[in-house]
Amino acid sequence: MTKLLEQAVNKVKTLSDNEQNAIAALILEEIEDDFRWDKSFASSQDTLAKLAEEATEEINSK
């Protein structure tokens, strides 16, 4: 665990259970969002490459 994360966890420990749960839910939601973006981005590489190629061809043809 990084020092910054350790500091954050120590501060969160001083909060009420409800506040701790709210922060935990936010963190878990953020991690899940990052995972979904990574998965979505990884599965779209072929499409993005094709669009980039088409854009380059269009620019070069002008």
mmCIF file as Biopython writes it, N, C-alpha, C and O atoms, coordinates in Angstrom:
data_model
#
loop_
_atom_site.group_PDB
_atom_site.id
_atom_site.type_symbol
_atom_site.label_atom_id
_atom_site.label_alt_id
_atom_site.label_comp_id
_atom_site.label_asym_id
_atom_site.label_entity_id
_atom_site.label_seq_id
_atom_site.pdbx_PDB_ins_code
_atom_site.Cartn_x
_atom_site.Cartn_y
_atom_site.Cartn_z
_atom_site.occupancy
_atom_site.B_iso_or_equiv
_atom_site.auth_seq_id
_atom_site.auth_asym_id
_atom_site.pdbx_PDB_model_num
ATOM 1   N N  . MET A ? 1  ? 0.855   -1.174 0.000   1.0 0.0 1  A 1 
ATOM 2   C CA . MET A ? 1  ? 0.000   0.000  0.000   1.0 0.0 1  A 1 
ATOM 3   C C  . MET A ? 1  ? 0.898   1.233  0.000   1.0 0.0 1  A 1 
ATOM 4   O O  . MET A ? 1  ? 1.908   1.286  0.703   1.0 0.0 1  A 1 
ATOM 5   N N  . THR A ? 2  ? 0.510   2.222  -0.802  1.0 0.0 2  A 1 
ATOM 6   C CA . THR A ? 2  ? 1.308   3.444  -0.854  1.0 0.0 2  A 1 
ATOM 7   C C  . THR A ? 2  ? 1.106   4.267  0.418   1.0 0.0 2  A 1 
ATOM 8   O O  . THR A ? 2  ? 0.137   4.078  1.153   1.0 0.0 2  A 1 
ATOM 9   N N  . LYS A ? 3  ? 2.030   5.171  0.655   1.0 0.0 3  A 1 
ATOM 10  C CA . LYS A ? 3  ? 1.923   6.024  1.843   1.0 0.0 3  A 1 
ATOM 11  C C  . LYS A ? 3  ? 0.690   6.911  1.772   1.0 0.0 3  A 1 
ATOM 12  O O  . LYS A ? 3  ? 0.023   7.131  2.783   1.0 0.0 3  A 1 
ATOM 13  N N  . LEU A ? 4  ? 0.384   7.423  0.577   1.0 0.0 4  A 1 
ATOM 14  C CA . LEU A ? 4  ? -0.777  8.288  0.426   1.0 0.0 4  A 1 
ATOM 15  C C  . LEU A ? 4  ? -2.065  7.522  0.718   1.0 0.0 4  A 1 
ATOM 16  O O  . LEU A ? 4  ? -2.948  8.030  1.409   1.0 0.0 4  A 1 
ATOM 17  N N  . LEU A ? 5  ? -2.171  6.311  0.197   1.0 0.0 5  A 1 
ATOM 18  C CA . LEU A ? 5  ? -3.357  5.503  0.466   1.0 0.0 5  A 1 
ATOM 19  C C  . LEU A ? 5  ? -3.446  5.150  1.942   1.0 0.0 5  A 1 
ATOM 20  O O  . LEU A ? 5  ? -4.533  5.134  2.520   1.0 0.0 5  A 1 
ATOM 21  N N  . GLU A ? 6  ? -2.318  4.872  2.539   1.0 0.0 6  A 1 
ATOM 22  C CA . GLU A ? 6  ? -2.287  4.577  3.975   1.0 0.0 6  A 1 
ATOM 23  C C  . GLU A ? 6  ? -2.782  5.779  4.783   1.0 0.0 6  A 1 
ATOM 24  O O  . GLU A ? 6  ? -3.536  5.610  5.741   1.0 0.0 6  A 1 
ATOM 25  N N  . GLN A ? 7  ? -2.366  6.985  4.405   1.0 0.0 7  A 1 
ATOM 26  C CA . GLN A ? 7  ? -2.843  8.198  5.082   1.0 0.0 7  A 1 
ATOM 27  C C  . GLN A ? 7  ? -4.354  8.337  4.936   1.0 0.0 7  A 1 
ATOM 28  O O  . GLN A ? 7  ? -5.052  8.668  5.894   1.0 0.0 7  A 1 
ATOM 29  N N  . ALA A ? 8  ? -4.850  8.084  3.735   1.0 0.0 8  A 1 
ATOM 30  C CA . ALA A ? 8  ? -6.285  8.194  3.489   1.0 0.0 8  A 1 
ATOM 31  C C  . ALA A ? 8  ? -7.056  7.186  4.329   1.0 0.0 8  A 1 
ATOM 32  O O  . ALA A ? 8  ? -8.078  7.524  4.927   1.0 0.0 8  A 1 
ATOM 33  N N  . VAL A ? 9  ? -6.574  5.957  4.375   1.0 0.0 9  A 1 
ATOM 34  C CA . VAL A ? 9  ? -7.244  4.918  5.166   1.0 0.0 9  A 1 
ATOM 35  C C  . VAL A ? 9  ? -7.240  5.294  6.641   1.0 0.0 9  A 1 
ATOM 36  O O  . VAL A ? 9  ? -8.247  5.106  7.324   1.0 0.0 9  A 1 
ATOM 37  N N  . ASN A ? 10 ? -6.136  5.817  7.141   1.0 0.0 10 A 1 
ATOM 38  C CA . ASN A ? 10 ? -6.076  6.221  8.550   1.0 0.0 10 A 1 
ATOM 39  C C  . ASN A ? 10 ? -7.079  7.329  8.858   1.0 0.0 10 A 1 
ATOM 40  O O  . ASN A ? 10 ? -7.684  7.336  9.930   1.0 0.0 10 A 1 
ATOM 41  N N  . LYS A ? 11 ? -7.257  8.261  7.931   1.0 0.0 11 A 1 
ATOM 42  C CA . LYS A ? 11 ? -8.241  9.326  8.141   1.0 0.0 11 A 1 
ATOM 43  C C  . LYS A ? 11 ? -9.659  8.775  8.093   1.0 0.0 11 A 1 
ATOM 44  O O  . LYS A ? 11 ? -10.516 9.161  8.888   1.0 0.0 11 A 1 
ATOM 45  N N  . VAL A ? 12 ? -9.895  7.870  7.152   1.0 0.0 12 A 1 
ATOM 46  C CA . VAL A ? 12 ? -11.227 7.281  7.021   1.0 0.0 12 A 1 
ATOM 47  C C  . VAL A ? 12 ? -11.593 6.495  8.281   1.0 0.0 12 A 1 
ATOM 48  O O  . VAL A ? 12 ? -12.762 6.447  8.661   1.0 0.0 12 A 1 
ATOM 49  N N  . LYS A ? 13 ? -10.604 5.882  8.927   1.0 0.0 13 A 1 
ATOM 50  C CA . LYS A ? 13 ? -10.860 5.116  10.148  1.0 0.0 13 A 1 
ATOM 51  C C  . LYS A ? 13 ? -11.453 5.972  11.257  1.0 0.0 13 A 1 
ATOM 52  O O  . LYS A ? 13 ? -12.113 5.453  12.157  1.0 0.0 13 A 1 
ATOM 53  N N  . THR A ? 14 ? -11.224 7.279  11.199  1.0 0.0 14 A 1 
ATOM 54  C CA . THR A ? 14 ? -11.727 8.162  12.250  1.0 0.0 14 A 1 
ATOM 55  C C  . THR A ? 14 ? -13.183 8.573  12.022  1.0 0.0 14 A 1 
ATOM 56  O O  . THR A ? 14 ? -13.793 9.194  12.893  1.0 0.0 14 A 1 
ATOM 57  N N  . LEU A ? 15 ? -13.737 8.238  10.872  1.0 0.0 15 A 1 
ATOM 58  C CA . LEU A ? 15 ? -15.105 8.625  10.527  1.0 0.0 15 A 1 
ATOM 59  C C  . LEU A ? 15 ? -16.118 7.617  11.063  1.0 0.0 15 A 1 
ATOM 60  O O  . LEU A ? 15 ? -15.767 6.514  11.482  1.0 0.0 15 A 1 
ATOM 61  N N  . SER A ? 16 ? -17.365 8.024  11.037  1.0 0.0 16 A 1 
ATOM 62  C CA . SER A ? 16 ? -18.434 7.116  11.477  1.0 0.0 16 A 1 
ATOM 63  C C  . SER A ? 16 ? -18.567 5.945  10.499  1.0 0.0 16 A 1 
ATOM 64  O O  . SER A ? 16 ? -18.060 5.996  9.378   1.0 0.0 16 A 1 
ATOM 65  N N  . ASP A ? 17 ? -19.250 4.901  10.939  1.0 0.0 17 A 1 
ATOM 66  C CA . ASP A ? 17 ? -19.453 3.739  10.076  1.0 0.0 17 A 1 
ATOM 67  C C  . ASP A ? 17 ? -20.171 4.131  8.781   1.0 0.0 17 A 1 
ATOM 68  O O  . ASP A ? 17 ? -19.812 3.654  7.704   1.0 0.0 17 A 1 
ATOM 69  N N  . ASN A ? 18 ? -21.175 4.988  8.883   1.0 0.0 18 A 1 
ATOM 70  C CA . ASN A ? 18 ? -21.909 5.414  7.691   1.0 0.0 18 A 1 
ATOM 71  C C  . ASN A ? 18 ? -20.996 6.149  6.716   1.0 0.0 18 A 1 
ATOM 72  O O  . ASN A ? 18 ? -21.057 5.915  5.509   1.0 0.0 18 A 1 
ATOM 73  N N  . GLU A ? 19 ? -20.154 7.034  7.234   1.0 0.0 19 A 1 
ATOM 74  C CA . GLU A ? 19 ? -19.226 7.777  6.379   1.0 0.0 19 A 1 
ATOM 75  C C  . GLU A ? 19 ? -18.188 6.838  5.759   1.0 0.0 19 A 1 
ATOM 76  O O  . GLU A ? 19 ? -17.838 6.983  4.587   1.0 0.0 19 A 1 
ATOM 77  N N  . GLN A ? 20 ? -17.704 5.889  6.535   1.0 0.0 20 A 1 
ATOM 78  C CA . GLN A ? 20 ? -16.745 4.910  6.016   1.0 0.0 20 A 1 
ATOM 79  C C  . GLN A ? 20 ? -17.371 4.091  4.893   1.0 0.0 20 A 1 
ATOM 80  O O  . GLN A ? 20 ? -16.734 3.841  3.870   1.0 0.0 20 A 1 
ATOM 81  N N  . ASN A ? 21 ? -18.624 3.675  5.088   1.0 0.0 21 A 1 
ATOM 82  C CA . ASN A ? 21 ? -19.309 2.889  4.063   1.0 0.0 21 A 1 
ATOM 83  C C  . ASN A ? 21 ? -19.537 3.707  2.799   1.0 0.0 21 A 1 
ATOM 84  O O  . ASN A ? 21 ? -19.430 3.182  1.691   1.0 0.0 21 A 1 
ATOM 85  N N  . ALA A ? 22 ? -19.848 4.978  2.958   1.0 0.0 22 A 1 
ATOM 86  C CA . ALA A ? 22 ? -20.065 5.844  1.801   1.0 0.0 22 A 1 
ATOM 87  C C  . ALA A ? 22 ? -18.775 5.999  1.006   1.0 0.0 22 A 1 
ATOM 88  O O  . ALA A ? 22 ? -18.789 5.928  -0.223  1.0 0.0 22 A 1 
ATOM 89  N N  . ILE A ? 23 ? -17.670 6.209  1.697   1.0 0.0 23 A 1 
ATOM 90  C CA . ILE A ? 23 ? -16.378 6.349  1.015   1.0 0.0 23 A 1 
ATOM 91  C C  . ILE A ? 23 ? -15.972 5.034  0.369   1.0 0.0 23 A 1 
ATOM 92  O O  . ILE A ? 23 ? -15.461 5.024  -0.751  1.0 0.0 23 A 1 
ATOM 93  N N  . ALA A ? 24 ? -16.195 3.930  1.062   1.0 0.0 24 A 1 
ATOM 94  C CA . ALA A ? 24 ? -15.870 2.620  0.490   1.0 0.0 24 A 1 
ATOM 95  C C  . ALA A ? 24 ? -16.681 2.368  -0.772  1.0 0.0 24 A 1 
ATOM 96  O O  . ALA A ? 24 ? -16.153 1.848  -1.755  1.0 0.0 24 A 1 
ATOM 97  N N  . ALA A ? 25 ? -17.945 2.729  -0.756  1.0 0.0 25 A 1 
ATOM 98  C CA . ALA A ? 25 ? -18.796 2.544  -1.936  1.0 0.0 25 A 1 
ATOM 99  C C  . ALA A ? 25 ? -18.285 3.386  -3.105  1.0 0.0 25 A 1 
ATOM 100 O O  . ALA A ? 25 ? -18.274 2.920  -4.244  1.0 0.0 25 A 1 
ATOM 101 N N  . LEU A ? 26 ? -17.861 4.621  -2.830  1.0 0.0 26 A 1 
ATOM 102 C CA . LEU A ? 26 ? -17.315 5.483  -3.887  1.0 0.0 26 A 1 
ATOM 103 C C  . LEU A ? 26 ? -16.043 4.889  -4.482  1.0 0.0 26 A 1 
ATOM 104 O O  . LEU A ? 26 ? -15.864 4.875  -5.700  1.0 0.0 26 A 1 
ATOM 105 N N  . ILE A ? 27 ? -15.178 4.407  -3.627  1.0 0.0 27 A 1 
ATOM 106 C CA . ILE A ? 27 ? -13.917 3.817  -4.100  1.0 0.0 27 A 1 
ATOM 107 C C  . ILE A ? 27 ? -14.193 2.584  -4.955  1.0 0.0 27 A 1 
ATOM 108 O O  . ILE A ? 27 ? -13.624 2.435  -6.037  1.0 0.0 27 A 1 
ATOM 109 N N  . LEU A ? 28 ? -15.061 1.707  -4.475  1.0 0.0 28 A 1 
ATOM 110 C CA . LEU A ? 28 ? -15.377 0.490  -5.224  1.0 0.0 28 A 1 
ATOM 111 C C  . LEU A ? 28 ? -16.039 0.815  -6.557  1.0 0.0 28 A 1 
ATOM 112 O O  . LEU A ? 28 ? -15.757 0.167  -7.565  1.0 0.0 28 A 1 
ATOM 113 N N  . GLU A ? 29 ? -16.912 1.808  -6.567  1.0 0.0 29 A 1 
ATOM 114 C CA . GLU A ? 29 ? -17.563 2.232  -7.807  1.0 0.0 29 A 1 
ATOM 115 C C  . GLU A ? 29 ? -16.543 2.778  -8.798  1.0 0.0 29 A 1 
ATOM 116 O O  . GLU A ? 29 ? -16.616 2.484  -9.991  1.0 0.0 29 A 1 
ATOM 117 N N  . GLU A ? 30 ? -15.603 3.563  -8.314  1.0 0.0 30 A 1 
ATOM 118 C CA . GLU A ? 30 ? -14.559 4.126  -9.178  1.0 0.0 30 A 1 
ATOM 119 C C  . GLU A ? 30 ? -13.690 3.027  -9.779  1.0 0.0 30 A 1 
ATOM 120 O O  . GLU A ? 30 ? -13.359 3.069  -10.964 1.0 0.0 30 A 1 
ATOM 121 N N  . ILE A ? 31 ? -13.323 2.050  -8.965  1.0 0.0 31 A 1 
ATOM 122 C CA . ILE A ? 31 ? -12.505 0.936  -9.455  1.0 0.0 31 A 1 
ATOM 123 C C  . ILE A ? 31 ? -13.273 0.149  -10.516 1.0 0.0 31 A 1 
ATOM 124 O O  . ILE A ? 31 ? -12.704 -0.227 -11.540 1.0 0.0 31 A 1 
ATOM 125 N N  . GLU A ? 32 ? -14.558 -0.099 -10.279 1.0 0.0 32 A 1 
ATOM 126 C CA . GLU A ? 32 ? -15.380 -0.823 -11.241 1.0 0.0 32 A 1 
ATOM 127 C C  . GLU A ? 32 ? -15.519 -0.028 -12.538 1.0 0.0 32 A 1 
ATOM 128 O O  . GLU A ? 32 ? -15.462 -0.605 -13.624 1.0 0.0 32 A 1 
ATOM 129 N N  . ASP A ? 33 ? -15.702 1.290  -12.436 1.0 0.0 33 A 1 
ATOM 130 C CA . ASP A ? 33 ? -15.778 2.131  -13.629 1.0 0.0 33 A 1 
ATOM 131 C C  . ASP A ? 33 ? -14.487 2.059  -14.440 1.0 0.0 33 A 1 
ATOM 132 O O  . ASP A ? 33 ? -14.524 1.951  -15.666 1.0 0.0 33 A 1 
ATOM 133 N N  . ASP A ? 34 ? -13.355 2.118  -13.757 1.0 0.0 34 A 1 
ATOM 134 C CA . ASP A ? 34 ? -12.062 2.014  -14.445 1.0 0.0 34 A 1 
ATOM 135 C C  . ASP A ? 34 ? -11.941 0.673  -15.162 1.0 0.0 34 A 1 
ATOM 136 O O  . ASP A ? 34 ? -11.466 0.607  -16.296 1.0 0.0 34 A 1 
ATOM 137 N N  . PHE A ? 35 ? -12.374 -0.397 -14.493 1.0 0.0 35 A 1 
ATOM 138 C CA . PHE A ? 35 ? -12.317 -1.724 -15.090 1.0 0.0 35 A 1 
ATOM 139 C C  . PHE A ? 35 ? -13.180 -1.776 -16.344 1.0 0.0 35 A 1 
ATOM 140 O O  . PHE A ? 35 ? -12.759 -2.317 -17.366 1.0 0.0 35 A 1 
ATOM 141 N N  . ARG A ? 36 ? -14.393 -1.214 -16.271 1.0 0.0 36 A 1 
ATOM 142 C CA . ARG A ? 36 ? -15.289 -1.222 -17.433 1.0 0.0 36 A 1 
ATOM 143 C C  . ARG A ? 36 ? -14.696 -0.416 -18.589 1.0 0.0 36 A 1 
ATOM 144 O O  . ARG A ? 36 ? -14.767 -0.846 -19.741 1.0 0.0 36 A 1 
ATOM 145 N N  . TRP A ? 37 ? -14.110 0.751  -18.294 1.0 0.0 37 A 1 
ATOM 146 C CA . TRP A ? 37 ? -13.486 1.563  -19.344 1.0 0.0 37 A 1 
ATOM 147 C C  . TRP A ? 37 ? -12.330 0.810  -19.996 1.0 0.0 37 A 1 
ATOM 148 O O  . TRP A ? 37 ? -12.203 0.784  -21.220 1.0 0.0 37 A 1 
ATOM 149 N N  . ASP A ? 38 ? -11.488 0.198  -19.161 1.0 0.0 38 A 1 
ATOM 150 C CA . ASP A ? 38 ? -10.350 -0.560 -19.699 1.0 0.0 38 A 1 
ATOM 151 C C  . ASP A ? 38 ? -10.826 -1.689 -20.603 1.0 0.0 38 A 1 
ATOM 152 O O  . ASP A ? 38 ? -10.275 -1.903 -21.683 1.0 0.0 38 A 1 
ATOM 153 N N  . LYS A ? 39 ? -11.853 -2.411 -20.157 1.0 0.0 39 A 1 
ATOM 154 C CA . LYS A ? 39 ? -12.385 -3.529 -20.931 1.0 0.0 39 A 1 
ATOM 155 C C  . LYS A ? 39 ? -13.005 -3.015 -22.230 1.0 0.0 39 A 1 
ATOM 156 O O  . LYS A ? 39 ? -12.795 -3.593 -23.296 1.0 0.0 39 A 1 
ATOM 157 N N  . SER A ? 40 ? -13.758 -1.942 -22.136 1.0 0.0 40 A 1 
ATOM 158 C CA . SER A ? 40 ? -14.401 -1.368 -23.317 1.0 0.0 40 A 1 
ATOM 159 C C  . SER A ? 40 ? -13.360 -0.862 -24.314 1.0 0.0 40 A 1 
ATOM 160 O O  . SER A ? 40 ? -13.477 -1.100 -25.516 1.0 0.0 40 A 1 
ATOM 161 N N  . PHE A ? 41 ? -12.354 -0.172 -23.813 1.0 0.0 41 A 1 
ATOM 162 C CA . PHE A ? 41 ? -11.306 0.369  -24.669 1.0 0.0 41 A 1 
ATOM 163 C C  . PHE A ? 41 ? -10.521 -0.751 -25.346 1.0 0.0 41 A 1 
ATOM 164 O O  . PHE A ? 41 ? -10.208 -0.668 -26.534 1.0 0.0 41 A 1 
ATOM 165 N N  . ALA A ? 42 ? -10.209 -1.788 -24.591 1.0 0.0 42 A 1 
ATOM 166 C CA . ALA A ? 42 ? -9.443  -2.906 -25.148 1.0 0.0 42 A 1 
ATOM 167 C C  . ALA A ? 42 ? -10.214 -3.595 -26.268 1.0 0.0 42 A 1 
ATOM 168 O O  . ALA A ? 42 ? -9.621  -4.036 -27.253 1.0 0.0 42 A 1 
ATOM 169 N N  . SER A ? 43 ? -11.522 -3.689 -26.120 1.0 0.0 43 A 1 
ATOM 170 C CA . SER A ? 43 ? -12.309 -4.377 -27.137 1.0 0.0 43 A 1 
ATOM 171 C C  . SER A ? 43 ? -12.594 -3.504 -28.347 1.0 0.0 43 A 1 
ATOM 172 O O  . SER A ? 43 ? -13.128 -3.990 -29.344 1.0 0.0 43 A 1 
ATOM 173 N N  . SER A ? 44 ? -12.246 -2.220 -28.278 1.0 0.0 44 A 1 
ATOM 174 C CA . SER A ? 44 ? -12.524 -1.325 -29.398 1.0 0.0 44 A 1 
ATOM 175 C C  . SER A ? 44 ? -11.269 -0.946 -30.185 1.0 0.0 44 A 1 
ATOM 176 O O  . SER A ? 44 ? -11.332 -0.070 -31.047 1.0 0.0 44 A 1 
ATOM 177 N N  . GLN A ? 45 ? -10.158 -1.571 -29.914 1.0 0.0 45 A 1 
ATOM 178 C CA . GLN A ? 45 ? -8.895  -1.223 -30.564 1.0 0.0 45 A 1 
ATOM 179 C C  . GLN A ? 45 ? -8.960  -1.370 -32.078 1.0 0.0 45 A 1 
ATOM 180 O O  . GLN A ? 45 ? -8.475  -0.503 -32.805 1.0 0.0 45 A 1 
ATOM 181 N N  . ASP A ? 46 ? -9.550  -2.453 -32.559 1.0 0.0 46 A 1 
ATOM 182 C CA . ASP A ? 46 ? -9.634  -2.658 -34.010 1.0 0.0 46 A 1 
ATOM 183 C C  . ASP A ? 46 ? -10.460 -1.557 -34.673 1.0 0.0 46 A 1 
ATOM 184 O O  . ASP A ? 46 ? -10.083 -1.033 -35.721 1.0 0.0 46 A 1 
ATOM 185 N N  . THR A ? 47 ? -11.574 -1.217 -34.062 1.0 0.0 47 A 1 
ATOM 186 C CA . THR A ? 47 ? -12.429 -0.157 -34.610 1.0 0.0 47 A 1 
ATOM 187 C C  . THR A ? 47 ? -11.708 1.171  -34.610 1.0 0.0 47 A 1 
ATOM 188 O O  . THR A ? 47 ? -11.758 1.905  -35.597 1.0 0.0 47 A 1 
ATOM 189 N N  . LEU A ? 48 ? -11.034 1.494  -33.510 1.0 0.0 48 A 1 
ATOM 190 C CA . LEU A ? 48 ? -10.296 2.754  -33.429 1.0 0.0 48 A 1 
ATOM 191 C C  . LEU A ? 48 ? -9.173  2.811  -34.455 1.0 0.0 48 A 1 
ATOM 192 O O  . LEU A ? 48 ? -8.945  3.854  -35.067 1.0 0.0 48 A 1 
ATOM 193 N N  . ALA A ? 49 ? -8.474  1.709  -34.647 1.0 0.0 49 A 1 
ATOM 194 C CA . ALA A ? 49 ? -7.388  1.666  -35.631 1.0 0.0 49 A 1 
ATOM 195 C C  . ALA A ? 49 ? -7.932  1.888  -37.041 1.0 0.0 49 A 1 
ATOM 196 O O  . ALA A ? 49 ? -7.326  2.605  -37.837 1.0 0.0 49 A 1 
ATOM 197 N N  . LYS A ? 50 ? -9.072  1.275  -37.350 1.0 0.0 50 A 1 
ATOM 198 C CA . LYS A ? 50 ? -9.685  1.449  -38.674 1.0 0.0 50 A 1 
ATOM 199 C C  . LYS A ? 50 ? -10.113 2.895  -38.883 1.0 0.0 50 A 1 
ATOM 200 O O  . LYS A ? 50 ? -9.895  3.454  -39.958 1.0 0.0 50 A 1 
ATOM 201 N N  . LEU A ? 51 ? -10.719 3.509  -37.868 1.0 0.0 51 A 1 
ATOM 202 C CA . LEU A ? 51 ? -11.128 4.907  -37.981 1.0 0.0 51 A 1 
ATOM 203 C C  . LEU A ? 51 ? -9.924  5.826  -38.161 1.0 0.0 51 A 1 
ATOM 204 O O  . LEU A ? 51 ? -9.976  6.779  -38.938 1.0 0.0 51 A 1 
ATOM 205 N N  . ALA A ? 52 ? -8.853  5.540  -37.450 1.0 0.0 52 A 1 
ATOM 206 C CA . ALA A ? 52 ? -7.636  6.349  -37.585 1.0 0.0 52 A 1 
ATOM 207 C C  . ALA A ? 52 ? -7.057  6.213  -38.985 1.0 0.0 52 A 1 
ATOM 208 O O  . ALA A ? 52 ? -6.607  7.193  -39.577 1.0 0.0 52 A 1 
ATOM 209 N N  . GLU A ? 53 ? -7.071  5.005  -39.504 1.0 0.0 53 A 1 
ATOM 210 C CA . GLU A ? 53 ? -6.561  4.769  -40.861 1.0 0.0 53 A 1 
ATOM 211 C C  . GLU A ? 53 ? -7.409  5.516  -41.887 1.0 0.0 53 A 1 
ATOM 212 O O  . GLU A ? 53 ? -6.874  6.136  -42.806 1.0 0.0 53 A 1 
ATOM 213 N N  . GLU A ? 54 ? -8.720  5.456  -41.731 1.0 0.0 54 A 1 
ATOM 214 C CA . GLU A ? 54 ? -9.615  6.164  -42.663 1.0 0.0 54 A 1 
ATOM 215 C C  . GLU A ? 54 ? -9.394  7.675  -42.578 1.0 0.0 54 A 1 
ATOM 216 O O  . GLU A ? 54 ? -9.387  8.353  -43.606 1.0 0.0 54 A 1 
ATOM 217 N N  . ALA A ? 55 ? -9.215  8.207  -41.376 1.0 0.0 55 A 1 
ATOM 218 C CA . ALA A ? 55 ? -8.975  9.646  -41.205 1.0 0.0 55 A 1 
ATOM 219 C C  . ALA A ? 55 ? -7.658  10.045 -41.855 1.0 0.0 55 A 1 
ATOM 220 O O  . ALA A ? 55 ? -7.576  11.090 -42.501 1.0 0.0 55 A 1 
ATOM 221 N N  . THR A ? 56 ? -6.637  9.229  -41.691 1.0 0.0 56 A 1 
ATOM 222 C CA . THR A ? 56 ? -5.330  9.523  -42.295 1.0 0.0 56 A 1 
ATOM 223 C C  . THR A ? 56 ? -5.436  9.506  -43.821 1.0 0.0 56 A 1 
ATOM 224 O O  . THR A ? 56 ? -4.886  10.377 -44.494 1.0 0.0 56 A 1 
ATOM 225 N N  . GLU A ? 57 ? -6.146  8.510  -44.365 1.0 0.0 57 A 1 
ATOM 226 C CA . GLU A ? 57 ? -6.324  8.443  -45.820 1.0 0.0 57 A 1 
ATOM 227 C C  . GLU A ? 57 ? -7.082  9.673  -46.335 1.0 0.0 57 A 1 
ATOM 228 O O  . GLU A ? 57 ? -6.743  10.234 -47.377 1.0 0.0 57 A 1 
ATOM 229 N N  . GLU A ? 58 ? -8.095  10.074 -45.596 1.0 0.0 58 A 1 
ATOM 230 C CA . GLU A ? 58 ? -8.874  11.239 -46.010 1.0 0.0 58 A 1 
ATOM 231 C C  . GLU A ? 58 ? -8.019  12.515 -45.993 1.0 0.0 58 A 1 
ATOM 232 O O  . GLU A ? 58 ? -8.107  13.338 -46.904 1.0 0.0 58 A 1 
ATOM 233 N N  . ILE A ? 59 ? -7.205  12.670 -44.965 1.0 0.0 59 A 1 
ATOM 234 C CA . ILE A ? 59 ? -6.326  13.836 -44.862 1.0 0.0 59 A 1 
ATOM 235 C C  . ILE A ? 59 ? -5.304  13.827 -45.998 1.0 0.0 59 A 1 
ATOM 236 O O  . ILE A ? 59 ? -5.037  14.861 -46.609 1.0 0.0 59 A 1 
ATOM 237 N N  . ASN A ? 60 ? -4.738  12.660 -46.273 1.0 0.0 60 A 1 
ATOM 238 C CA . ASN A ? 60 ? -3.710  12.552 -47.314 1.0 0.0 60 A 1 
ATOM 239 C C  . ASN A ? 60 ? -4.267  12.720 -48.722 1.0 0.0 60 A 1 
ATOM 240 O O  . ASN A ? 60 ? -3.527  13.071 -49.641 1.0 0.0 60 A 1 
ATOM 241 N N  . SER A ? 61 ? -5.567  12.472 -48.901 1.0 0.0 61 A 1 
ATOM 242 C CA . SER A ? 61 ? -6.153  12.584 -50.235 1.0 0.0 61 A 1 
ATOM 243 C C  . SER A ? 61 ? -6.536  14.022 -50.580 1.0 0.0 61 A 1 
ATOM 244 O O  . SER A ? 61 ? -6.918  14.301 -51.717 1.0 0.0 61 A 1 
ATOM 245 N N  . LYS A ? 62 ? -6.442  14.921 -49.631 1.0 0.0 62 A 1 
ATOM 246 C CA . LYS A ? 62 ? -6.821  16.325 -49.877 1.0 0.0 62 A 1 
ATOM 247 C C  . LYS A ? 62 ? -5.674  17.142 -50.389 1.0 0.0 62 A 1 
ATOM 248 O O  . LYS A ? 62 ? -5.831  18.336 -50.643 1.0 0.0 62 A 1 
#
